[in-house]
Amino acid sequence: MILAIDLGSTSFKAAVFDRELQRLGAGACDLSYLHPTDDASELAVDVVHDSLTAAVADAMVGAGDISAIGITAQAQTFTVCDADGRAKRPFISWLDGRATDAAVALAADERLADFAGHTSFASPSPAMQVSLLAWLREAEPDLLVETDTVTQLSPYVVGLLSGAPWMDENLAAMSGLYSMKTGDWWEPALEACGVRREQLPRLCRLGTSPCRTDERAVAFGLEPDVPIVLAGNDQTAGAYGAAVHATGALLITLGTSEVVYTCCDAMPAPAPGVIRGVYPDRKYYGLVVIKNGEVGKAVEALGTDPTRTEVLVAGGGSRSPERVRQLADALGTEVTPTDTDPLLGAAGMCEDLLAQDAGS
């Protein structure tokens, strides 16, 4: 069986799947945030531990041996850890609003003139880790010392289960600290926010297993020596569950955020409003957030003709026949609801890797 974990922004979710990707059990735990100021949004370390434990425990009821664990996560949210991997402060969420001035300063920094060419985004925004780190450097100048590490939520959880905080290239590219041109941490961005590459997680390809659980996983009800597969951001995992890489379909997700997502053989060119990055199997993705319900503009920004490809819709809104009809009318084509989510995609990446290992 396969355990999939989704470290979402509103809740942590987990599900157990069989090798045919049929869901056998599921669990979830809502997150509660700290708001030390009106514009702050932080996640207590014990909330991360407790929510992960609860979601996994609910999903694992009646489950047998787990062959692989897939992890997909929100991007940006991070903390600072000491040399022993212990978090020194609450996680700063991507929902935090304190980095507005830092993002403006980074956008004007000549060292980051080709920001759009290296990262998933066209320019720094207050929600990005690079901006939040630059703000933290000024707000808490004594926090980050030479022996500390800066760890996003996904590698932190990987570290809890394995002792090794690995991070996949998909999430790294969204941070603003990683260069998709060089396939490594981007030195100008690190300099701009005062971080050294030695203070960041080790990197691996999306959809691969860089490590296995060890005795630390027992605290979360899991066994040692289980491969951990890194499944990237939740939108990519959801798209993988919908198999857009196999069909060429356009995926519209109507969840906490509403986005249009496409998988392609070549990296999309950087453009305002388009988020781009790495997809499994050496493919790439383009993503546009739907603003004010204007799905047609979002699709147009991706350069895709919805009348010439299959259009799928997923997420909570896909269960509303009226909403599906509205999408079809707006795009002038048929729209098909699909039962996919990030957990299914993370499990699918695990199954594909297990199948490859069995055939090698």
ABEGO torsion letter per residue (X at the ends): XBBBBBBBAABBBBBBBBAAGBBABBBBBBBBBBBABAABBBBBAAAAAAAAAAAAAAAABGBBBBABBBBBBBBGBBBBBBAAGBBABBBBBAABAAAAAAAAAAAABAAAAAAAAABABABBBAABAAAAAAAAAAABAAABBAABBBBBAAAAAAAAAAGBBBBBAAAAAAAGABBAAAGBBBAAAAAAAGBBAAABBBBBBBGBBABBBBAAAAAAGBBBGBBBBBAEBAAAAAAAAAGAAAAGBBBBBBBABBBBBBBBABBBBBBBGBBBEBBBGGBBBBBBBBBGGBAAAAAAAAGBBAAABBBBBBEAAAABAAAAAAAAAAAGBBBBBBBBBAAAAAAAAAAAAAAAAAAX
